[in-house]
Amino acid sequence: MSINLIPFTNLVLPSHSRRYQLEPKKMATESIEVEIVDTQTVKPSSPTPQDLRNFKLYLLDLFMPGIYIKFLLFYPNVASTTTTHTAKAINDKYQHLIESLAKTLTHYYPFAGRKKSNVAVECNDDGAQVVKAHVKCSLSDIFERPDPEMLTRLLPTGAESTEAEAGPRALLYVQVNLFECGGMAVGLGFSHKIADVSTVCTFIHCWAATALQSNKVILPQFGGVASSFPPLDFPLWESPSEKEKPVTRRYVFDNSKISVLQSETSSSLVPKPTRVEAVSALIWKCAIEASSKSSPNTLCSSPIRPSTFRLAVNLRKMVTPPFPDNMAGNFSLSAITKAEESTSNVLDLKDLVVKIRAGIEEMKEAATKVFDPNEAMQVLTEYLTIPLKDQEIETYYCSSWCRFPFYETDFGWGKPSWVSGPSLVVKNMFHLVDKRDCKGIEAWLTLSEEKMALFESNMELLAYASLNPRVTY
């Protein structure tokens, strides 16, 4: 079966390369160059049947922001070969990824389509956009002190902005970064309109299993509940515009520190906090304190400002009967909780854990209603109006990728040595990713520059987390 590869020329500069240069002061090593050497469109290896060409978005898909879920999978070179052979082996890996991606897209056909309206995707096999890049350094240079700005250059630029831009855009972008040491980093960008983190994870594992020619390929289920809902032109969620460029930092919580944190945040109401609950509560607490110190609050006379915390929750297992893990699309929603203003200068960390747990439990109760055509609009409308009611209250967003098996993604040359997600587009947003041992947690956090300076000097935070340590594997 042939693979359809079409040059994607409108992304290519006249020199057929794109180079990025970082100032030396931003890296512990010398400036690093990323050169784009090829761009192409990868179509499904088999055409999508005519009866599947009009893919209707489900109500939760419409509710999602028009942004891309982006992250990186890093693979070291484990072969002990000569430079010439290594170069050929690296190129063979790249071609292997292209071929297996084309086969995978036959199952995930909406990912190769284009949005034709706010409520539907035309599965026209226009394909995913794939970029090949040469990175003029070794993986060890990246791992020494990971720089969010540098890592962003390893992600496909097509997924940088929102879907609100004019013209049809790809729903899947891939950038395959080839390092001088023979290592590789696969950068991915998935439209949030057709995929949540769970769907992204199942796609990647389907792609990897296809690359391995495994007989254990788990195929996705599309349109599981969409047919029950009438077509609705739901209002688009817009990312808030930023007056100043926020900054992103990486914090690492080792398993031993998380265990201590869980113990110290346990209470009669939440005797066994999860890793995510304990770490999220600490980050939320420190962010509130940084915000309260950064500038005077004219609307609140209390030392501690009120704020809202939104934790993305996978709803697949919360309904009865539960949905399978391979149910593709968006089946997640935010559990929302609020910290009231306080006359005390000290927030109760245990209380924040209790609030987060209560928000999750409330979401469990609402989960079934979200998938009821008669009640879904009312539930989602309430979620839309919450930010409007609390316009003057800061909101913090958390997405947890913990317990999703990204570290099991093997395309044929071993499992990734590091999984990272440095690209956050909204201020006051953070997401949590498992460390390679799947016990510790890496947190990527974006705040304003002023608040970040206060946040990263918080001694309570630094008692549990390390600021951007070297990646170990």
LUMPA-285690 format. One record per residue (C-alpha): residue number from 1; z, x, y. Coordinates in nm, 3 decimals. Example, Ala and Ser with C-alpha at 12.3 -4.5 7.8 and 13.67 -1.06 7.14 Angstrom:
- k; w; u; v
- 1; 0.780; 1.230; -0.450
- 2; 0.714; 1.367; -0.106
***
This chain:
- k; w; u; v
- 1; 0.000; 0.000; 0.000
- 2; -0.105; 0.151; 0.330
- 3; 0.119; 0.210; 0.627
- 4; -0.003; 0.098; 0.966
- 5; 0.071; 0.361; 1.228
- 6; -0.056; 0.298; 1.579
- 7; -0.018; 0.555; 1.858
- 8; 0.215; 0.427; 2.127
- 9; 0.044; 0.597; 2.415
- 10; 0.198; 0.414; 2.708
- 11; 0.528; 0.592; 2.650
- 12; 0.372; 0.938; 2.637
- 13; 0.356; 1.158; 2.944
- 14; 0.034; 1.348; 3.016
- 15; 0.164; 1.659; 2.841
- 16; 0.243; 1.442; 2.535
- 17; 0.600; 1.556; 2.561
- 18; 0.912; 1.458; 2.747
- 19; 1.179; 1.718; 2.821
- 20; 1.537; 1.662; 2.922
- 21; 1.747; 1.938; 3.075
- 22; 2.124; 1.929; 3.113
- 23; 2.303; 2.131; 3.375
- 24; 2.490; 2.420; 3.210
- 25; 2.823; 2.303; 3.349
- 26; 2.804; 1.984; 3.143
- 27; 2.789; 2.164; 2.810
- 28; 3.007; 2.431; 2.659
- 29; 2.685; 2.596; 2.542
- 30; 2.366; 2.666; 2.735
- 31; 2.145; 2.379; 2.853
- 32; 1.978; 2.189; 2.572
- 33; 1.617; 2.075; 2.574
- 34; 1.492; 1.762; 2.394
- 35; 1.114; 1.749; 2.358
- 36; 0.933; 1.432; 2.252
- 37; 0.643; 1.545; 2.032
- 38; 0.517; 1.216; 1.890
- 39; 0.540; 0.841; 1.949
- 40; 0.403; 0.574; 1.721
- 41; 0.432; 0.212; 1.620
- 42; 0.538; 0.147; 1.262
- 43; 0.425; -0.187; 1.124
- 44; 0.546; -0.358; 0.806
- 45; 0.365; -0.221; 0.504
- 46; 0.269; -0.578; 0.410
- 47; 0.175; -0.847; 0.663
- 48; 0.427; -1.120; 0.731
- 49; 0.321; -1.453; 0.572
- 50; 0.192; -1.711; 0.818
- 51; 0.473; -1.958; 0.744
- 52; 0.733; -1.699; 0.855
- 53; 0.567; -1.601; 1.181
- 54; 0.773; -1.832; 1.403
- 55; 1.135; -1.724; 1.377
- 56; 1.378; -1.958; 1.551
- 57; 1.688; -1.799; 1.699
- 58; 2.021; -1.947; 1.602
- 59; 2.262; -2.066; 1.872
- 60; 2.479; -1.751; 1.850
- 61; 2.168; -1.535; 1.886
- 62; 2.098; -1.706; 2.217
- 63; 2.456; -1.647; 2.324
- 64; 2.428; -1.270; 2.282
- 65; 2.349; -1.037; 2.574
- 66; 1.996; -0.906; 2.614
- 67; 2.096; -0.548; 2.538
- 68; 2.045; -0.310; 2.245
- 69; 2.298; -0.195; 1.988
- 70; 2.257; 0.184; 1.985
- 71; 2.407; 0.462; 1.776
- 72; 2.334; 0.792; 1.601
- 73; 2.347; 0.915; 1.242
- 74; 2.373; 1.296; 1.208
- 75; 2.258; 1.478; 0.895
- 76; 2.311; 1.854; 0.842
- 77; 2.055; 2.071; 0.667
- 78; 2.196; 2.130; 0.321
- 79; 1.896; 2.324; 0.188
- 80; 1.910; 2.703; 0.168
- 81; 1.543; 2.784; 0.227
- 82; 1.331; 3.004; 0.449
- 83; 1.242; 2.899; 0.802
- 84; 0.882; 2.813; 0.706
- 85; 0.988; 2.603; 0.411
- 86; 1.262; 2.441; 0.619
- 87; 1.011; 2.333; 0.883
- 88; 0.792; 2.171; 0.618
- 89; 1.093; 2.010; 0.453
- 90; 1.205; 1.865; 0.785
- 91; 0.862; 1.718; 0.853
- 92; 0.855; 1.573; 0.501
- 93; 1.186; 1.401; 0.572
- 94; 1.041; 1.252; 0.888
- 95; 0.738; 1.117; 0.705
- 96; 0.963; 0.981; 0.432
- 97; 1.162; 0.790; 0.695
- 98; 0.842; 0.645; 0.842
- 99; 0.709; 0.528; 0.504
- 100; 1.038; 0.372; 0.394
- 101; 1.083; 0.206; 0.735
- 102; 0.743; 0.037; 0.698
- 103; 0.850; -0.101; 0.360
- 104; 1.187; -0.214; 0.494
- 105; 1.024; -0.404; 0.779
- 106; 0.849; -0.630; 0.529
- 107; 1.194; -0.772; 0.448
- 108; 1.327; -0.757; 0.805
- 109; 1.007; -0.898; 0.953
- 110; 1.168; -1.033; 1.278
- 111; 1.257; -0.673; 1.367
- 112; 0.883; -0.596; 1.383
- 113; 0.809; -0.896; 1.606
- 114; 0.837; -0.976; 1.975
- 115; 1.036; -1.239; 2.159
- 116; 0.802; -1.513; 2.276
- 117; 1.069; -1.724; 2.447
- 118; 1.445; -1.745; 2.483
- 119; 1.464; -1.939; 2.158
- 120; 1.214; -1.776; 1.923
- 121; 1.064; -1.451; 1.797
- 122; 0.698; -1.424; 1.706
- 123; 0.688; -1.222; 1.383
- 124; 0.345; -1.079; 1.462
- 125; 0.395; -0.738; 1.297
- 126; 0.359; -0.554; 1.628
- 127; 0.607; -0.312; 1.479
- 128; 0.902; -0.088; 1.560
- 129; 0.862; 0.194; 1.813
- 130; 0.937; 0.535; 1.666
- 131; 0.977; 0.865; 1.851
- 132; 0.988; 1.215; 1.703
- 133; 1.178; 1.477; 1.902
- 134; 1.252; 1.848; 1.871
- 135; 1.598; 1.950; 1.991
- 136; 1.630; 2.313; 2.100
- 137; 1.973; 2.378; 1.952
- 138; 2.167; 2.342; 1.628
- 139; 2.393; 2.057; 1.522
- 140; 2.694; 2.284; 1.565
- 141; 2.617; 2.304; 1.938
- 142; 2.632; 1.925; 1.962
- 143; 2.945; 1.901; 1.747
- 144; 3.141; 2.165; 1.940
- 145; 3.220; 1.930; 2.228
- 146; 3.008; 1.612; 2.211
- 147; 2.879; 1.516; 2.553
- 148; 2.795; 1.144; 2.599
- 149; 2.512; 1.222; 2.841
- 150; 2.357; 1.468; 2.598
- 151; 2.395; 1.228; 2.305
- 152; 2.224; 0.954; 2.504
- 153; 1.913; 1.175; 2.516
- 154; 1.899; 1.157; 2.139
- 155; 1.865; 0.777; 2.157
- 156; 1.529; 0.601; 2.204
- 157; 1.462; 0.544; 2.574
- 158; 1.292; 0.212; 2.503
- 159; 1.633; 0.063; 2.428
- 160; 1.792; 0.185; 2.751
- 161; 1.749; -0.126; 2.963
- 162; 1.794; -0.497; 2.902
- 163; 1.544; -0.743; 2.762
- 164; 1.519; -0.911; 3.102
- 165; 1.242; -0.670; 3.198
- 166; 0.891; -0.810; 3.218
- 167; 0.660; -0.790; 2.922
- 168; 0.712; -0.806; 2.547
- 169; 0.936; -0.531; 2.417
- 170; 1.004; -0.399; 2.070
- 171; 1.314; -0.533; 1.900
- 172; 1.375; -0.207; 1.712
- 173; 1.351; 0.147; 1.849
- 174; 1.400; 0.467; 1.650
- 175; 1.421; 0.829; 1.763
- 176; 1.423; 1.096; 1.491
- 177; 1.568; 1.418; 1.636
- 178; 1.489; 1.741; 1.450
- 179; 1.718; 2.038; 1.522
- 180; 1.644; 2.409; 1.498
- 181; 1.901; 2.446; 1.220
- 182; 1.714; 2.195; 1.002
- 183; 1.957; 1.915; 1.077
- 184; 1.855; 1.570; 1.188
- 185; 1.992; 1.288; 1.403
- 186; 1.850; 0.939; 1.367
- 187; 1.895; 0.740; 1.689
- 188; 1.858; 0.363; 1.665
- 189; 1.838; 0.073; 1.907
- 190; 1.846; -0.288; 1.780
- 191; 1.802; -0.593; 2.000
- 192; 2.133; -0.778; 2.011
- 193; 1.935; -1.103; 2.023
- 194; 1.852; -1.077; 1.653
- 195; 2.128; -0.858; 1.513
- 196; 2.500; -0.796; 1.526
- 197; 2.669; -0.484; 1.387
- 198; 2.690; -0.634; 1.037
- 199; 2.315; -0.706; 1.034
- 200; 2.244; -0.356; 1.164
- 201; 2.452; -0.209; 0.883
- 202; 2.275; -0.410; 0.610
- 203; 1.936; -0.315; 0.758
- 204; 2.019; 0.054; 0.749
- 205; 2.140; 0.034; 0.391
- 206; 1.827; -0.155; 0.289
- 207; 1.621; 0.119; 0.459
- 208; 1.818; 0.393; 0.283
- 209; 1.795; 0.222; -0.057
- 210; 1.420; 0.183; -0.007
- 211; 1.393; 0.552; 0.080
- 212; 1.579; 0.637; -0.241
- 213; 1.355; 0.400; -0.438
- 214; 1.674; 0.235; -0.560
- 215; 1.673; -0.083; -0.763
- 216; 1.984; -0.193; -0.571
- 217; 1.808; -0.297; -0.251
- 218; 1.996; -0.594; -0.105
- 219; 1.752; -0.817; 0.080
- 220; 1.853; -1.006; 0.395
- 221; 1.892; -1.381; 0.431
- 222; 1.733; -1.512; 0.751
- 223; 1.765; -1.855; 0.908
- 224; 2.066; -1.955; 0.701
- 225; 2.200; -2.203; 0.957
- 226; 1.940; -2.199; 1.234
- 227; 1.751; -2.494; 1.084
- 228; 2.057; -2.715; 1.140
- 229; 2.043; -2.666; 1.517
- 230; 1.797; -2.817; 1.764
- 231; 1.602; -2.574; 1.985
- 232; 1.813; -2.513; 2.295
- 233; 1.720; -2.305; 2.595
- 234; 2.063; -2.148; 2.624
- 235; 2.150; -1.955; 2.945
- 236; 2.110; -1.579; 2.907
- 237; 2.419; -1.360; 2.923
- 238; 2.371; -1.107; 3.197
- 239; 2.535; -0.765; 3.201
- 240; 2.738; -0.729; 3.521
- 241; 2.571; -0.502; 3.775
- 242; 2.761; -0.185; 3.849
- 243; 2.803; -0.056; 4.204
- 244; 2.879; 0.290; 4.071
- 245; 2.786; 0.464; 3.751
- 246; 3.077; 0.440; 3.505
- 247; 3.178; 0.731; 3.283
- 248; 3.217; 0.739; 2.905
- 249; 3.472; 0.938; 2.708
- 250; 3.538; 0.993; 2.339
- 251; 3.890; 0.978; 2.197
- 252; 3.980; 1.056; 1.837
- 253; 4.276; 0.901; 1.658
- 254; 4.364; 1.083; 1.335
- 255; 4.494; 0.885; 1.041
- 256; 4.846; 1.030; 1.067
- 257; 4.876; 0.929; 1.434
- 258; 4.741; 0.582; 1.364
- 259; 5.003; 0.534; 1.092
- 260; 5.277; 0.619; 1.342
- 261; 5.122; 0.385; 1.598
- 262; 5.105; 0.102; 1.344
- 263; 5.469; 0.152; 1.256
- 264; 5.580; 0.156; 1.620
- 265; 5.383; -0.158; 1.710
- 266; 5.499; -0.367; 1.415
- 267; 5.717; -0.669; 1.486
- 268; 5.845; -0.984; 1.319
- 269; 5.532; -1.166; 1.438
- 270; 5.291; -0.892; 1.326
- 271; 5.474; -0.686; 1.062
- 272; 5.161; -0.494; 0.958
- 273; 4.918; -0.434; 1.245
- 274; 4.573; -0.322; 1.138
- 275; 4.431; 0.010; 1.258
- 276; 4.202; -0.175; 1.498
- 277; 4.481; -0.392; 1.638
- 278; 4.712; -0.097; 1.701
- 279; 4.447; 0.129; 1.858
- 280; 4.295; -0.154; 2.062
- 281; 4.634; -0.255; 2.201
- 282; 4.707; 0.103; 2.309
- 283; 4.369; 0.144; 2.481
- 284; 4.406; -0.195; 2.651
- 285; 4.757; -0.106; 2.771
- 286; 4.651; 0.229; 2.914
- 287; 4.343; 0.075; 3.078
- 288; 4.556; -0.194; 3.246
- 289; 4.795; 0.070; 3.376
- 290; 4.507; 0.282; 3.508
- 291; 4.357; -0.021; 3.681
- 292; 4.690; -0.116; 3.837
- 293; 4.735; 0.235; 3.979
- 294; 4.377; 0.290; 4.095
- 295; 4.384; 0.061; 4.400
- 296; 4.612; -0.201; 4.555
- 297; 4.566; -0.554; 4.422
- 298; 4.544; -0.799; 4.710
- 299; 4.547; -1.099; 4.476
- 300; 4.851; -1.002; 4.275
- 301; 5.179; -0.873; 4.411
- 302; 5.300; -0.759; 4.068
- 303; 5.274; -0.393; 3.959
- 304; 5.078; -0.487; 3.646
- 305; 4.753; -0.678; 3.691
- 306; 4.653; -0.965; 3.463
- 307; 4.355; -0.900; 3.236
- 308; 4.155; -1.048; 2.952
- 309; 4.074; -0.874; 2.624
- 310; 3.769; -0.972; 2.417
- 311; 3.743; -0.837; 2.061
- 312; 3.417; -0.903; 1.873
- 313; 3.495; -1.068; 1.538
- 314; 3.267; -1.101; 1.234
- 315; 3.266; -1.472; 1.146
- 316; 3.094; -1.445; 0.807
- 317; 3.418; -1.442; 0.607
- 318; 3.601; -1.689; 0.833
- 319; 3.406; -1.999; 0.734
- 320; 3.438; -2.205; 0.418
- 321; 3.251; -2.124; 0.205
- 322; 3.205; -1.772; 0.349
- 323; 2.861; -1.641; 0.437
- 324; 2.730; -1.340; 0.243
- 325; 2.732; -0.999; 0.410
- 326; 2.351; -0.994; 0.406
- 327; 2.324; -1.309; 0.620
- 328; 2.112; -1.165; 0.901
- 329; 2.143; -1.246; 1.269
- 330; 2.440; -1.284; 1.498
- 331; 2.749; -1.423; 1.331
- 332; 3.012; -1.275; 1.556
- 333; 3.202; -1.396; 1.858
- 334; 3.482; -1.260; 2.074
- 335; 3.845; -1.337; 2.007
- 336; 3.986; -1.375; 2.359
- 337; 4.341; -1.311; 2.471
- 338; 4.505; -1.258; 2.807
- 339; 4.781; -1.038; 2.942
- 340; 4.959; -1.202; 3.232
- 341; 5.068; -1.020; 3.544
- 342; 5.404; -0.850; 3.511
- 343; 5.678; -0.755; 3.754
- 344; 5.767; -0.469; 3.524
- 345; 5.597; -0.132; 3.548
- 346; 5.591; -0.109; 3.168
- 347; 5.377; -0.318; 2.935
- 348; 5.513; -0.408; 2.593
- 349; 5.272; -0.256; 2.339
- 350; 5.408; -0.474; 2.058
- 351; 5.342; -0.783; 2.267
- 352; 4.979; -0.681; 2.320
- 353; 4.937; -0.643; 1.942
- 354; 5.081; -0.994; 1.898
- 355; 4.836; -1.129; 2.158
- 356; 4.537; -0.963; 1.989
- 357; 4.641; -1.101; 1.648
- 358; 4.688; -1.450; 1.798
- 359; 4.338; -1.433; 1.949
- 360; 4.191; -1.345; 1.608
- 361; 4.379; -1.632; 1.440
- 362; 4.251; -1.875; 1.703
- 363; 3.900; -1.751; 1.639
- 364; 3.944; -1.821; 1.267
- 365; 4.029; -2.182; 1.350
- 366; 3.726; -2.213; 1.576
- 367; 3.484; -2.037; 1.337
- 368; 3.389; -2.347; 1.138
- 369; 3.320; -2.542; 1.459
- 370; 3.075; -2.274; 1.575
- 371; 2.851; -2.357; 1.278
- 372; 2.874; -2.734; 1.324
- 373; 2.575; -2.859; 1.527
- 374; 2.790; -3.135; 1.674
- 375; 3.063; -2.902; 1.801
- 376; 2.899; -2.563; 1.853
- 377; 2.778; -2.627; 2.208
- 378; 3.122; -2.736; 2.321
- 379; 3.287; -2.429; 2.170
- 380; 3.031; -2.187; 2.315
- 381; 3.031; -2.355; 2.655
- 382; 3.405; -2.295; 2.671
- 383; 3.344; -1.928; 2.600
- 384; 3.082; -1.913; 2.873
- 385; 3.312; -2.067; 3.132
- 386; 3.609; -1.839; 3.062
- 387; 3.466; -1.552; 3.271
- 388; 3.391; -1.799; 3.551
- 389; 3.749; -1.926; 3.551
- 390; 3.887; -1.573; 3.557
- 391; 3.642; -1.402; 3.793
- 392; 3.919; -1.210; 3.968
- 393; 4.075; -1.093; 3.641
- 394; 3.952; -0.774; 3.478
- 395; 3.801; -0.814; 3.134
- 396; 3.799; -0.549; 2.862
- 397; 3.547; -0.567; 2.579
- 398; 3.596; -0.414; 2.235
- 399; 3.353; -0.392; 1.945
- 400; 3.489; -0.252; 1.620
- 401; 3.251; -0.088; 1.373
- 402; 3.537; 0.009; 1.147
- 403; 3.507; -0.071; 0.776
- 404; 3.129; -0.103; 0.801
- 405; 2.992; 0.158; 0.557
- 406; 2.771; 0.354; 0.797
- 407; 2.887; 0.677; 0.637
- 408; 2.725; 0.567; 0.308
- 409; 2.374; 0.581; 0.457
- 410; 2.181; 0.823; 0.235
- 411; 1.804; 0.849; 0.285
- 412; 1.773; 1.116; 0.016
- 413; 1.938; 1.420; 0.176
- 414; 2.303; 1.322; 0.163
- 415; 2.537; 1.108; 0.365
- 416; 2.573; 1.151; 0.742
- 417; 2.821; 1.409; 0.864
- 418; 2.888; 1.209; 1.181
- 419; 2.821; 0.859; 1.312
- 420; 2.855; 0.812; 1.687
- 421; 2.785; 0.546; 1.947
- 422; 2.795; 0.707; 2.291
- 423; 2.580; 0.460; 2.483
- 424; 2.787; 0.187; 2.649
- 425; 2.621; -0.017; 2.922
- 426; 2.913; -0.225; 3.051
- 427; 3.217; -0.100; 3.239
- 428; 3.554; -0.170; 3.072
- 429; 3.388; -0.168; 2.731
- 430; 3.491; 0.035; 2.430
- 431; 3.400; 0.043; 2.066
- 432; 3.571; 0.185; 1.764
- 433; 3.399; 0.377; 1.486
- 434; 3.549; 0.515; 1.167
- 435; 3.591; 0.890; 1.134
- 436; 3.417; 1.037; 0.834
- 437; 3.735; 0.999; 0.626
- 438; 3.722; 0.624; 0.706
- 439; 4.092; 0.640; 0.795
- 440; 4.091; 0.783; 1.144
- 441; 3.910; 0.618; 1.437
- 442; 3.684; 0.743; 1.715
- 443; 3.695; 0.538; 2.035
- 444; 3.414; 0.547; 2.290
- 445; 3.537; 0.409; 2.621
- 446; 3.359; 0.337; 2.951
- 447; 3.549; 0.294; 3.278
- 448; 3.491; 0.361; 3.646
- 449; 3.535; 0.727; 3.737
- 450; 3.856; 0.657; 3.929
- 451; 4.017; 0.460; 3.648
- 452; 3.904; 0.707; 3.384
- 453; 4.080; 0.990; 3.568
- 454; 4.406; 0.793; 3.547
- 455; 4.341; 0.673; 3.193
- 456; 4.279; 1.017; 3.042
- 457; 4.599; 1.157; 3.195
- 458; 4.815; 0.888; 3.033
- 459; 5.073; 1.074; 2.826
- 460; 5.134; 0.780; 2.591
- 461; 4.764; 0.776; 2.505
- 462; 4.753; 1.153; 2.451
- 463; 5.050; 1.129; 2.215
- 464; 4.819; 0.952; 1.968
- 465; 4.465; 1.053; 2.061
- 466; 4.271; 1.374; 2.124
- 467; 4.016; 1.384; 2.405
- 468; 3.675; 1.478; 2.263
- 469; 3.771; 1.732; 1.995
- 470; 3.513; 1.916; 1.789
- 471; 3.342; 1.709; 1.520
- 472; 3.463; 1.820; 1.178
- 473; 3.292; 1.739; 0.851
***
